[in-house]
Amino acid sequence: MIVPVQVNWHDPNDLIVKENGQAKEVNAQGGLLEMRTCPGVGCQVELTNLLSAEATQARVVAIRHSKEGVALGIAVELLVPSEAFWGVNYQLRRTTADLEVIS
């Protein structure tokens, strides 16, 4: 499942940084996001699901690096766990409805 997201955070100079990315691995507690510019570990970020326009708060718990040391993305923990934020519940309901129609 790939979810396009916008990530907003404050840099060390208190300027707002906005970066688009993709959530490639998600669960109710958080996810792994691929991004070009990454906030630091411990930084609180606002995530916006670009498919649903829903926003939530998260904390950066790790930065993923390439073998060359280049930051590839971040691991985030949602401050309030939610399966619905990523769209998982909506897809399950839709699939269930489709299966009921076929039956």
Summary of the structure (lengths in Angstrom):
residues: 103
radius of gyration: 15.2
end to end distance: 25.9
largest distance: 58.3
contacts: 278
relative contact order: 0.21
helix: 17%
strand: 49%
